[in-house]
């Protein structure tokens, strides 16, 4: 079993679908996987919780499988999705000057993959 932290900076839904699919596939294969939303990906937060959004069901599965570790506090504040993250129970990560710290994950045995 390996541990993977998927840091998602890209806010394009066509990229994000691959993050979700890969995370689920890795978990299915017995790995520990965490999705960390950074940069422009945090703009997707309100959209992903909208039932008519094409990624809503897949996103719901990722949430149910505890694959979503959280979102960047600084980027969520800057890009206007902080309240959305809080309202939907998305943990806000801020271990490195308001942003998620890759080092924290690395120190806990996670391999970092960026999107």
MOPAC internal coordinates of N, CA, C and O (Angstrom, degrees):
PM7 1SCF
backbone

  N    0.0000 0     0.00 0     0.00 0    0    0    0
  C    1.4498 1     0.00 0     0.00 0    1    0    0
  C    1.5302 1   108.81 1     0.00 0    2    1    0
  O    1.2310 1   121.60 1   -45.32 1    3    2    1
  N    1.3190 1   114.54 1   134.68 1    3    2    1
  C    1.4560 1   121.43 1   176.09 1    5    3    2
  C    1.5250 1   108.79 1  -115.56 1    6    5    3
  O    1.2310 1   121.40 1   -14.20 1    7    6    5
  N    1.3283 1   114.93 1   165.80 1    7    6    5
  C    1.4608 1   121.31 1   178.30 1    9    7    6
  C    1.5260 1   108.03 1  -120.61 1   10    9    7
  O    1.2310 1   121.22 1   -50.44 1   11   10    9
  N    1.3448 1   115.26 1   129.56 1   11   10    9
  C    1.4555 1   121.07 1  -177.90 1   13   11   10
  C    1.5304 1   110.32 1  -126.82 1   14   13   11
  O    1.2310 1   120.96 1   -46.16 1   15   14   13
  N    1.3291 1   115.78 1   133.84 1   15   14   13
  C    1.4606 1   122.64 1   172.61 1   17   15   14
  C    1.5254 1   106.40 1  -111.28 1   18   17   15
  O    1.2310 1   120.83 1   -64.65 1   19   18   17
  N    1.3199 1   116.02 1   115.35 1   19   18   17
  C    1.4638 1   121.76 1  -178.60 1   21   19   18
  C    1.5320 1   108.03 1   -96.22 1   22   21   19
  O    1.2310 1   120.71 1   -76.88 1   23   22   21
  N    1.3220 1   116.24 1   103.12 1   23   22   21
  C    1.4561 1   121.97 1   178.40 1   25   23   22
  C    1.5224 1   108.10 1   -88.89 1   26   25   23
  O    1.2310 1   120.77 1   -63.44 1   27   26   25
  N    1.3341 1   116.13 1   116.56 1   27   26   25
  C    1.4616 1   121.92 1  -175.33 1   29   27   26
  C    1.5266 1   109.11 1  -107.34 1   30   29   27
  O    1.2310 1   120.85 1   -67.90 1   31   30   29
  N    1.3169 1   115.98 1   112.10 1   31   30   29
  C    1.4657 1   121.86 1   178.00 1   33   31   30
  C    1.5281 1   111.02 1  -100.06 1   34   33   31
  O    1.2310 1   120.16 1   154.48 1   35   34   33
  N    1.3083 1   117.30 1   -25.52 1   35   34   33
  C    1.4579 1   123.78 1  -174.38 1   37   35   34
  C    1.5269 1   110.49 1   -81.79 1   38   37   35
  O    1.2310 1   120.29 1   -52.60 1   39   38   37
  N    1.3217 1   117.05 1   127.40 1   39   38   37
  C    1.4543 1   121.71 1  -179.48 1   41   39   38
  C    1.5153 1   114.87 1   -93.90 1   42   41   39
  O    1.2310 1   120.12 1  -168.86 1   43   42   41
  N    1.3220 1   117.38 1    11.14 1   43   42   41
  C    1.4633 1   121.43 1   179.30 1   45   43   42
  C    1.5298 1   109.13 1   -79.73 1   46   45   43
  O    1.2310 1   120.01 1   -56.65 1   47   46   45
  N    1.3358 1   117.59 1   123.35 1   47   46   45
  C    1.4699 1   119.75 1   179.23 1   49   47   46
  C    1.5332 1   113.24 1   -55.66 1   50   49   47
  O    1.2310 1   120.00 1   148.94 1   51   50   49
  N    1.3234 1   117.60 1   -31.06 1   51   50   49
  C    1.4755 1   120.29 1   178.92 1   53   51   50
  C    1.5253 1   111.43 1   -67.75 1   54   53   51
  O    1.2310 1   120.13 1   152.93 1   55   54   53
  N    1.2991 1   117.35 1   -27.07 1   55   54   53
  C    1.4664 1   121.28 1   173.24 1   57   55   54
  C    1.5286 1   109.25 1   -79.48 1   58   57   55
  O    1.2310 1   120.78 1   135.96 1   59   58   57
  N    1.3207 1   116.12 1   -44.04 1   59   58   57
  C    1.4522 1   120.58 1  -174.23 1   61   59   58
  C    1.5227 1   112.74 1   -63.63 1   62   61   59
  O    1.2310 1   120.30 1   147.02 1   63   62   61
  N    1.3242 1   117.04 1   -32.98 1   63   62   61
  C    1.4679 1   118.62 1   178.24 1   65   63   62
  C    1.5339 1   110.31 1   -61.00 1   66   65   63
  O    1.2310 1   120.45 1   144.97 1   67   66   65
  N    1.3252 1   116.74 1   -35.03 1   67   66   65
  C    1.4669 1   120.05 1   179.12 1   69   67   66
  C    1.5191 1   111.53 1   -71.09 1   70   69   67
  O    1.2310 1   120.47 1   146.81 1   71   70   69
  N    1.3202 1   116.70 1   -33.19 1   71   70   69
  C    1.4663 1   120.60 1   174.57 1   73   71   70
  C    1.5275 1   108.98 1   -61.52 1   74   73   71
  O    1.2310 1   120.54 1   130.37 1   75   74   73
  N    1.3249 1   116.57 1   -49.63 1   75   74   73
  C    1.4663 1   120.72 1  -178.74 1   77   75   74
  C    1.5195 1   111.60 1   -61.73 1   78   77   75
  O    1.2310 1   120.66 1   133.19 1   79   78   77
  N    1.3255 1   116.35 1   -46.81 1   79   78   77
  C    1.4646 1   120.08 1  -179.06 1   81   79   78
  C    1.5269 1   112.23 1   -63.46 1   82   81   79
  O    1.2310 1   120.61 1   137.12 1   83   82   81
  N    1.3240 1   116.44 1   -42.88 1   83   82   81
  C    1.4637 1   119.75 1   178.88 1   85   83   82
  C    1.5193 1   111.65 1   -66.28 1   86   85   83
  O    1.2310 1   120.25 1   139.15 1   87   86   85
  N    1.3150 1   117.13 1   -40.85 1   87   86   85
  C    1.4638 1   120.09 1   178.98 1   89   87   86
  C    1.5248 1   110.57 1   -60.69 1   90   89   87
  O    1.2310 1   120.45 1   135.30 1   91   90   89
  N    1.3192 1   116.74 1   -44.70 1   91   90   89
  C    1.4680 1   120.54 1  -179.76 1   93   91   90
  C    1.5237 1   111.13 1   -66.26 1   94   93   91
  O    1.2310 1   120.60 1   139.96 1   95   94   93
  N    1.3160 1   116.47 1   -40.04 1   95   94   93
  C    1.4550 1   120.95 1   178.62 1   97   95   94
  C    1.5276 1   111.26 1   -64.23 1   98   97   95
  O    1.2310 1   120.51 1   136.40 1   99   98   97
  N    1.3277 1   116.63 1   -43.60 1   99   98   97
  C    1.4651 1   120.82 1   178.49 1  101   99   98
  C    1.5234 1   110.93 1   -62.18 1  102  101   99
  O    1.2310 1   120.73 1   136.61 1  103  102  101
  N    1.3360 1   116.20 1   -43.39 1  103  102  101
  C    1.4659 1   119.92 1   178.82 1  105  103  102
  C    1.5187 1   110.28 1   -63.30 1  106  105  103
  O    1.2310 1   120.81 1   137.11 1  107  106  105
  N    1.3194 1   116.06 1   -42.89 1  107  106  105
  C    1.4642 1   121.06 1   178.89 1  109  107  106
  C    1.5319 1   111.57 1   -58.51 1  110  109  107
  O    1.2310 1   120.81 1   147.98 1  111  110  109
  N    1.3301 1   116.05 1   -32.02 1  111  110  109
  C    1.4669 1   121.90 1   179.63 1  113  111  110
  C    1.5250 1   111.90 1   -84.17 1  114  113  111
  O    1.2310 1   120.16 1  -177.29 1  115  114  113
  N    1.3368 1   117.30 1     2.71 1  115  114  113
  C    1.4484 1   120.98 1   174.36 1  117  115  114
  C    1.5196 1   116.07 1    97.90 1  118  117  115
  O    1.2310 1   120.15 1  -172.09 1  119  118  117
  N    1.3190 1   117.31 1     7.91 1  119  118  117
  C    1.4599 1   120.53 1  -179.68 1  121  119  118
  C    1.5305 1   111.15 1   -90.44 1  122  121  119
  O    1.2310 1   121.17 1   -21.43 1  123  122  121
  N    1.3071 1   115.37 1   158.57 1  123  122  121
  C    1.4634 1   121.87 1   172.87 1  125  123  122
  C    1.5222 1   106.44 1   -90.96 1  126  125  123
  O    1.2310 1   120.62 1   -52.25 1  127  126  125
  N    1.3301 1   116.43 1   127.75 1  127  126  125
  C    1.4673 1   120.92 1  -175.43 1  129  127  126
  C    1.5184 1   109.42 1  -134.75 1  130  129  127
  O    1.2310 1   121.37 1   -43.36 1  131  130  129
  N    1.3345 1   114.98 1   136.64 1  131  130  129
  C    1.4545 1   121.28 1   175.74 1  133  131  130
  C    1.5257 1   108.90 1  -132.50 1  134  133  131
  O    1.2310 1   120.79 1   -46.77 1  135  134  133
  N    1.3262 1   116.09 1   133.23 1  135  134  133
  C    1.4644 1   122.92 1   176.73 1  137  135  134
  C    1.5224 1   107.82 1   -99.16 1  138  137  135
  O    1.2310 1   121.15 1   -52.22 1  139  138  137
  N    1.3338 1   115.41 1   127.78 1  139  138  137
  C    1.4535 1   122.06 1   178.55 1  141  139  138
  C    1.5276 1   107.63 1  -119.75 1  142  141  139
  O    1.2310 1   120.64 1   -61.95 1  143  142  141
  N    1.3197 1   116.38 1   118.05 1  143  142  141
  C    1.4574 1   121.32 1  -178.74 1  145  143  142
  C    1.5194 1   109.62 1   -89.64 1  146  145  143
  O    1.2310 1   120.70 1   -55.77 1  147  146  145
  N    1.3261 1   116.26 1   124.23 1  147  146  145
  C    1.4560 1   124.43 1  -177.21 1  149  147  146
  C    1.5238 1   108.44 1  -131.92 1  150  149  147
  O    1.2310 1   120.64 1   -11.17 1  151  150  149
  N    1.3182 1   116.38 1   168.83 1  151  150  149
  C    1.4637 1   120.64 1   173.11 1  153  151  150
  C    1.5140 1   112.72 1    51.17 1  154  153  151
  O    1.2310 1   120.87 1    38.94 1  155  154  153
  N    1.3203 1   115.93 1  -141.06 1  155  154  153
  C    1.4683 1   120.41 1  -174.96 1  157  155  154
  C    1.5254 1   113.91 1   -69.99 1  158  157  155
  O    1.2310 1   119.54 1   168.30 1  159  158  157
  N    1.3221 1   118.49 1   -11.70 1  159  158  157
  C    1.4708 1   119.19 1   178.67 1  161  159  158
  C    1.5274 1   111.81 1   -63.66 1  162  161  159
  O    1.2310 1   119.81 1   154.79 1  163  162  161
  N    1.3420 1   117.96 1   -25.21 1  163  162  161
  C    1.4630 1   119.76 1  -179.16 1  165  163  162
  C    1.5306 1   111.89 1   -66.01 1  166  165  163
  O    1.2310 1   120.33 1   159.95 1  167  166  165
  N    1.3341 1   116.98 1   -20.05 1  167  166  165
  C    1.4700 1   119.82 1   177.37 1  169  167  166
  C    1.5311 1   111.29 1   -65.29 1  170  169  167
  O    1.2310 1   120.22 1   160.76 1  171  170  169
  N    1.3310 1   117.18 1   -19.24 1  171  170  169
  C    1.4615 1   121.22 1   179.82 1  173  171  170
  C    1.5319 1   112.99 1   -76.25 1  174  173  171
  O    1.2310 1   119.69 1   162.40 1  175  174  173
  N    1.3091 1   118.20 1   -17.60 1  175  174  173
  C    1.4705 1   120.98 1  -171.91 1  177  175  174
  C    1.5273 1   112.93 1   -51.48 1  178  177  175
  O    1.2310 1   118.66 1   124.19 1  179  178  177
  N    1.3339 1   120.16 1   -55.81 1  179  178  177
  C    1.4729 1   117.32 1  -178.75 1  181  179  178
  C    1.5273 1   112.75 1   -63.93 1  182  181  179
  O    1.2310 1   120.36 1   145.09 1  183  182  181
  N    1.3231 1   116.92 1   -34.91 1  183  182  181
  C    1.4676 1   120.70 1  -179.55 1  185  183  182
  C    1.5233 1   111.85 1   -65.25 1  186  185  183
  O    1.2310 1   120.42 1   138.18 1  187  186  185
  N    1.3332 1   116.81 1   -41.82 1  187  186  185
  C    1.4604 1   121.25 1  -176.31 1  189  187  186
  C    1.5185 1   112.72 1   -63.79 1  190  189  187
  O    1.2310 1   120.10 1   153.85 1  191  190  189
  N    1.3183 1   117.41 1   -26.15 1  191  190  189
  C    1.4581 1   121.49 1   178.72 1  193  191  190
  C    1.5322 1   112.66 1   -88.50 1  194  193  191
  O    1.2310 1   120.07 1   179.10 1  195  194  193
  N    1.3282 1   117.48 1    -0.90 1  195  194  193
  C    1.4590 1   122.05 1   178.22 1  197  195  194
  C    1.5338 1   108.55 1   -84.11 1  198  197  195
  O    1.2310 1   119.82 1   -59.44 1  199  198  197
  N    1.3362 1   117.94 1   120.56 1  199  198  197
  C    1.4691 1   120.38 1  -174.97 1  201  199  198
  C    1.5286 1   115.15 1   -53.66 1  202  201  199
  O    1.2310 1   119.73 1   148.05 1  203  202  201
  N    1.3202 1   118.12 1   -31.95 1  203  202  201
  C    1.4649 1   119.78 1  -177.65 1  205  203  202
  C    1.5331 1   113.44 1   -83.97 1  206  205  203
  O    1.2310 1   120.06 1   174.31 1  207  206  205
  N    1.3298 1   117.48 1    -5.69 1  207  206  205
  C    1.4717 1   119.77 1   178.89 1  209  207  206
  C    1.5320 1   108.93 1   -68.99 1  210  209  207
  O    1.2310 1   119.83 1   -43.03 1  211  210  209
  N    1.3405 1   117.93 1   136.97 1  211  210  209
  C    1.4675 1   120.59 1  -177.20 1  213  211  210
  C    1.5371 1   114.81 1   -59.28 1  214  213  211
  O    1.2310 1   119.74 1   156.64 1  215  214  213
  N    1.3296 1   118.11 1   -23.36 1  215  214  213
  C    1.4626 1   120.27 1  -179.43 1  217  215  214
  C    1.5260 1   113.15 1   -97.81 1  218  217  215
  O    1.2310 1   119.97 1  -178.50 1  219  218  217
  N    1.3286 1   117.67 1     1.50 1  219  218  217
  C    1.4611 1   121.58 1  -174.19 1  221  219  218
  C    1.5269 1   112.97 1   -56.56 1  222  221  219
  O    1.2310 1   119.83 1   133.22 1  223  222  221
  N    1.3057 1   117.93 1   -46.78 1  223  222  221
  C    1.4719 1   120.45 1  -177.27 1  225  223  222
  C    1.5229 1   111.44 1   -67.80 1  226  225  223
  O    1.2310 1   120.62 1   137.30 1  227  226  225
  N    1.3197 1   116.42 1   -42.70 1  227  226  225
  C    1.4605 1   120.90 1   178.26 1  229  227  226
  C    1.5315 1   109.97 1   -64.62 1  230  229  227
  O    1.2310 1   120.29 1   138.11 1  231  230  229
  N    1.3215 1   117.04 1   -41.89 1  231  230  229
  C    1.4556 1   122.43 1   176.95 1  233  231  230
  C    1.5282 1   110.12 1   -60.08 1  234  233  231
  O    1.2310 1   120.63 1   135.49 1  235  234  233
  N    1.3227 1   116.41 1   -44.51 1  235  234  233
  C    1.4663 1   120.87 1   178.16 1  237  235  234
  C    1.5219 1   112.12 1   -58.94 1  238  237  235
  O    1.2310 1   120.67 1   140.07 1  239  238  237
  N    1.3249 1   116.33 1   -39.93 1  239  238  237
  C    1.4711 1   120.28 1   177.04 1  241  239  238
  C    1.5247 1   110.87 1   -64.61 1  242  241  239
  O    1.2310 1   120.60 1   139.30 1  243  242  241
  N    1.3292 1   116.47 1   -40.70 1  243  242  241
  C    1.4688 1   120.12 1   178.93 1  245  243  242
  C    1.5283 1   110.57 1   -63.34 1  246  245  243
  O    1.2310 1   120.60 1   139.20 1  247  246  245
  N    1.3236 1   116.45 1   -40.80 1  247  246  245
  C    1.4668 1   120.79 1   177.29 1  249  247  246
  C    1.5290 1   109.45 1   -63.73 1  250  249  247
  O    1.2310 1   120.61 1   131.94 1  251  250  249
  N    1.3342 1   116.43 1   -48.06 1  251  250  249
  C    1.4623 1   121.28 1  -179.02 1  253  251  250
  C    1.5262 1   112.37 1   -60.71 1  254  253  251
  O    1.2310 1   120.35 1   147.08 1  255  254  253
  N    1.3224 1   116.93 1   -32.92 1  255  254  253
  C    1.4648 1   121.30 1  -179.54 1  257  255  254
  C    1.5282 1   112.32 1   -86.80 1  258  257  255
  O    1.2310 1   120.13 1  -173.70 1  259  258  257
  N    1.3312 1   117.36 1     6.30 1  259  258  257
  C    1.4627 1   123.67 1   179.20 1  261  259  258
  C    1.5252 1   112.22 1    58.69 1  262  261  259
  O    1.2310 1   120.72 1  -140.01 1  263  262  261
  N    1.3245 1   116.23 1    39.99 1  263  262  261
  C    1.4593 1   121.30 1  -179.96 1  265  263  262
  C    1.5249 1   112.62 1   -89.96 1  266  265  263
  O    1.2310 1   120.11 1   159.57 1  267  266  265
  N    1.3215 1   117.40 1   -20.43 1  267  266  265
  C    1.4601 1   121.37 1  -176.02 1  269  267  266
  C    1.5307 1   108.85 1   -91.40 1  270  269  267
  O    1.2310 1   121.06 1   -71.08 1  271  270  269
  N    1.3267 1   115.58 1   108.92 1  271  270  269
  C    1.4655 1   120.09 1   179.70 1  273  271  270
  C    1.5219 1   110.89 1   -75.86 1  274  273  271
  O    1.2310 1   120.46 1   141.08 1  275  274  273
  N    1.3417 1   116.73 1   -38.92 1  275  274  273
  C    1.4550 1   118.82 1   179.16 1  277  275  274
  C    1.5119 1   112.46 1   159.68 1  278  277  275
  O    1.2310 1   121.94 1     8.91 1  279  278  277
  N    1.3325 1   113.90 1  -171.09 1  279  278  277
  C    1.4593 1   121.57 1  -177.00 1  281  279  278
  C    1.5278 1   109.51 1  -130.08 1  282  281  279
  O    1.2310 1   121.25 1   -25.93 1  283  282  281
  N    1.2996 1   115.21 1   154.07 1  283  282  281
  C    1.4591 1   122.58 1   179.47 1  285  283  282
  C    1.5337 1   110.21 1   -65.75 1  286  285  283
  O    1.2310 1   121.26 1   -55.60 1  287  286  285
  N    1.3220 1   115.19 1   124.40 1  287  286  285
  C    1.4645 1   119.78 1   179.17 1  289  287  286
  C    1.5323 1   111.14 1   -64.73 1  290  289  287
  O    1.2310 1   120.10 1   133.17 1  291  290  289
  N    1.3266 1   117.41 1   -46.83 1  291  290  289
  C    1.4688 1   120.91 1  -176.60 1  293  291  290
  C    1.5254 1   111.34 1   -64.19 1  294  293  291
  O    1.2310 1   120.24 1   134.47 1  295  294  293
  N    1.3045 1   117.14 1   -45.53 1  295  294  293
  C    1.4726 1   120.27 1  -179.04 1  297  295  294
  C    1.5251 1   110.91 1   -67.87 1  298  297  295
  O    1.2310 1   120.43 1   141.45 1  299  298  297
  N    1.3358 1   116.79 1   -38.55 1  299  298  297
  C    1.4651 1   119.95 1   177.98 1  301  299  298
  C    1.5234 1   110.57 1   -63.21 1  302  301  299
  O    1.2310 1   120.53 1   140.26 1  303  302  301
  N    1.3263 1   116.59 1   -39.74 1  303  302  301
  C    1.4722 1   120.00 1   178.46 1  305  303  302
  C    1.5253 1   110.06 1   -66.84 1  306  305  303
  O    1.2310 1   120.47 1   133.35 1  307  306  305
  N    1.3152 1   116.70 1   -46.65 1  307  306  305
  C    1.4710 1   121.74 1  -177.63 1  309  307  306
  C    1.5284 1   111.96 1   -64.68 1  310  309  307
  O    1.2310 1   120.32 1   142.05 1  311  310  309
  N    1.3359 1   116.99 1   -37.95 1  311  310  309
  C    1.4608 1   120.98 1  -174.84 1  313  311  310
  C    1.5274 1   113.54 1   -97.56 1  314  313  311
  O    1.2310 1   120.54 1  -172.20 1  315  314  313
  N    1.3405 1   116.57 1     7.80 1  315  314  313
  C    1.4607 1   120.69 1   170.83 1  317  315  314
  C    1.5118 1   116.44 1    79.80 1  318  317  315
  O    1.2310 1   119.41 1  -158.22 1  319  318  317
  N    1.3208 1   118.72 1    21.78 1  319  318  317
  C    1.4689 1   119.88 1  -179.13 1  321  319  318
  C    1.5282 1   113.01 1  -117.55 1  322  321  319
  O    1.2310 1   120.15 1  -167.92 1  323  322  321
  N    1.3129 1   117.31 1    12.08 1  323  322  321
  C    1.4624 1   121.45 1  -179.12 1  325  323  322
  C    1.5289 1   111.49 1   -59.25 1  326  325  323
  O    1.2310 1   120.49 1   131.71 1  327  326  325
  N    1.3279 1   116.66 1   -48.29 1  327  326  325
  C    1.4728 1   120.16 1   179.86 1  329  327  326
  C    1.5255 1   111.35 1   -63.62 1  330  329  327
  O    1.2310 1   120.43 1   142.26 1  331  330  329
  N    1.3332 1   116.79 1   -37.74 1  331  330  329
  C    1.4655 1   120.06 1   178.35 1  333  331  330
  C    1.5297 1   110.32 1   -62.49 1  334  333  331
  O    1.2310 1   120.73 1   135.59 1  335  334  333
  N    1.3273 1   116.21 1   -44.41 1  335  334  333
  C    1.4688 1   120.28 1   179.19 1  337  335  334
  C    1.5237 1   109.86 1   -60.82 1  338  337  335
  O    1.2310 1   120.50 1   133.45 1  339  338  337
  N    1.3291 1   116.66 1   -46.55 1  339  338  337
  C    1.4614 1   120.82 1  -179.78 1  341  339  338
  C    1.5227 1   111.41 1   -62.46 1  342  341  339
  O    1.2310 1   120.27 1   134.71 1  343  342  341
  N    1.3449 1   117.09 1   -45.29 1  343  342  341
  C    1.4649 1   121.34 1  -178.39 1  345  343  342
  C    1.5235 1   112.41 1   -62.49 1  346  345  343
  O    1.2310 1   120.47 1   149.57 1  347  346  345
  N    1.3241 1   116.70 1   -30.43 1  347  346  345
  C    1.4652 1   120.64 1  -178.02 1  349  347  346
  C    1.5283 1   112.92 1   -98.55 1  350  349  347
  O    1.2310 1   120.68 1  -172.64 1  351  350  349
  N    1.3191 1   116.30 1     7.36 1  351  350  349
  C    1.4552 1   119.94 1   175.76 1  353  351  350
  C    1.5180 1   115.13 1    74.21 1  354  353  351
  O    1.2310 1   120.28 1  -157.40 1  355  354  353
  N    1.3235 1   117.07 1    22.60 1  355  354  353
  C    1.4631 1   120.75 1   176.50 1  357  355  354
  C    1.5286 1   107.65 1   -80.79 1  358  357  355
  O    1.2310 1   121.00 1   -57.98 1  359  358  357
  N    1.2986 1   115.69 1   122.02 1  359  358  357
  C    1.4657 1   121.02 1   179.78 1  361  359  358
  C    1.5244 1   109.68 1   -63.24 1  362  361  359
  O    1.2310 1   120.81 1   -44.96 1  363  362  361
  N    1.3312 1   116.05 1   135.04 1  363  362  361
  C    1.4666 1   120.97 1   178.80 1  365  363  362
  C    1.5225 1   108.85 1   -96.14 1  366  365  363
  O    1.2310 1   120.99 1   -56.40 1  367  366  365
  N    1.3143 1   115.72 1   123.60 1  367  366  365
  C    1.4604 1   122.59 1  -175.28 1  369  367  366
  C    1.5233 1   109.52 1  -102.15 1  370  369  367
  O    1.2310 1   120.77 1   -48.53 1  371  370  369
  N    1.3319 1   116.12 1   131.47 1  371  370  369
  C    1.4685 1   119.08 1  -173.64 1  373  371  370
  C    1.5274 1   112.79 1  -149.88 1  374  373  371
  O    1.2310 1   119.94 1  -150.29 1  375  374  373
  N    1.3157 1   117.72 1    29.71 1  375  374  373
  C    1.4605 1   122.09 1  -174.40 1  377  375  374
  C    1.5169 1   116.40 1   -70.13 1  378  377  375
  O    1.2310 1   120.01 1   172.00 1  379  378  377
  N    1.3247 1   117.59 1    -8.00 1  379  378  377
  C    1.4665 1   121.03 1  -178.22 1  381  379  378
  C    1.5325 1   108.92 1  -135.94 1  382  381  379
  O    1.2310 1   120.70 1   -90.68 1  383  382  381
  N    1.3081 1   116.27 1    89.32 1  383  382  381
  C    1.4671 1   121.89 1   179.69 1  385  383  382
  C    1.5233 1   112.26 1    51.28 1  386  385  383
  O    1.2310 1   120.80 1  -136.70 1  387  386  385
  N    1.3290 1   116.08 1    43.30 1  387  386  385
  C    1.4571 1   121.39 1   178.18 1  389  387  386
  C    1.5151 1   114.89 1    90.55 1  390  389  387
  O    1.2310 1   119.84 1   175.51 1  391  390  389
  N    1.3222 1   117.91 1    -4.49 1  391  390  389
  C    1.4670 1   123.65 1  -178.70 1  393  391  390
  C    1.5288 1   109.53 1  -117.04 1  394  393  391
  O    1.2310 1   119.91 1   -21.08 1  395  394  393
  N    1.3351 1   117.79 1   158.92 1  395  394  393
  C    1.4696 1   119.66 1   174.71 1  397  395  394
  C    1.5294 1   110.65 1   -63.52 1  398  397  395
  O    1.2310 1   121.10 1   -37.20 1  399  398  397
  N    1.3087 1   115.51 1   142.80 1  399  398  397
  C    1.4609 1   121.40 1  -179.47 1  401  399  398
  C    1.5233 1   110.52 1   -98.08 1  402  401  399
  O    1.2310 1   120.58 1   -62.20 1  403  402  401
  N    1.3187 1   116.50 1   117.80 1  403  402  401
  C    1.4643 1   119.90 1   175.29 1  405  403  402
  C    1.5273 1   110.11 1   -63.33 1  406  405  403
  O    1.2310 1   120.77 1   145.37 1  407  406  405
  N    1.3234 1   116.12 1   -34.63 1  407  406  405
  C    1.4620 1   120.24 1  -178.81 1  409  407  406
  C    1.5206 1   111.78 1   -59.83 1  410  409  407
  O    1.2310 1   120.23 1   141.39 1  411  410  409
  N    1.3216 1   117.17 1   -38.61 1  411  410  409
  C    1.4705 1   119.96 1   178.03 1  413  411  410
  C    1.5180 1   110.90 1   -58.78 1  414  413  411
  O    1.2310 1   120.61 1   138.62 1  415  414  413
  N    1.3073 1   116.44 1   -41.38 1  415  414  413
  C    1.4685 1   119.85 1   178.62 1  417  415  414
  C    1.5250 1   110.50 1   -70.31 1  418  417  415
  O    1.2310 1   120.44 1   135.88 1  419  418  417
  N    1.3155 1   116.77 1   -44.12 1  419  418  417
  C    1.4647 1   120.65 1   179.61 1  421  419  418
  C    1.5262 1   110.79 1   -60.48 1  422  421  419
  O    1.2310 1   120.42 1   138.55 1  423  422  421
  N    1.3264 1   116.80 1   -41.45 1  423  422  421
  C    1.4621 1   121.14 1   179.11 1  425  423  422
  C    1.5298 1   112.18 1   -64.31 1  426  425  423
  O    1.2310 1   120.67 1   159.62 1  427  426  425
  N    1.3246 1   116.32 1   -20.38 1  427  426  425
  C    1.4695 1   121.40 1   177.86 1  429  427  426
  C    1.5227 1   112.24 1  -101.78 1  430  429  427
  O    1.2310 1   120.72 1  -161.35 1  431  430  429
  N    1.3317 1   116.24 1    18.65 1  431  430  429
  C    1.4645 1   120.83 1   171.84 1  433  431  430
  C    1.5168 1   116.18 1    86.85 1  434  433  431
  O    1.2310 1   120.14 1  -168.59 1  435  434  433
  N    1.3276 1   117.34 1    11.41 1  435  434  433
  C    1.4638 1   120.44 1  -179.52 1  437  435  434
  C    1.5212 1   110.79 1   -87.28 1  438  437  435
  O    1.2310 1   121.27 1   -40.87 1  439  438  437
  N    1.3092 1   115.18 1   139.13 1  439  438  437
  C    1.4651 1   121.55 1   168.41 1  441  439  438
  C    1.5208 1   105.97 1   -87.72 1  442  441  439
  O    1.2310 1   120.55 1   -44.64 1  443  442  441
  N    1.3247 1   116.55 1   135.36 1  443  442  441
  C    1.4671 1   121.83 1  -177.70 1  445  443  442
  C    1.5209 1   109.50 1   -93.45 1  446  445  443
  O    1.2310 1   121.35 1   -48.91 1  447  446  445
  N    1.3338 1   115.02 1   131.09 1  447  446  445
  C    1.4710 1   121.82 1   172.17 1  449  447  446
  C    1.5187 1   105.74 1  -126.04 1  450  449  447
  O    1.2310 1   120.90 1   -48.87 1  451  450  449
  N    1.3450 1   115.89 1   131.13 1  451  450  449
  C    1.4655 1   119.39 1  -179.05 1  453  451  450
  C    1.5203 1   110.20 1  -110.89 1  454  453  451
  O    1.2310 1   122.02 1   -33.44 1  455  454  453
  N    1.3207 1   113.74 1   146.56 1  455  454  453
  C    1.4580 1   122.42 1   177.53 1  457  455  454
  C    1.5201 1   108.30 1  -126.40 1  458  457  455
  O    1.2310 1   120.10 1   180.00 1  459  458  457

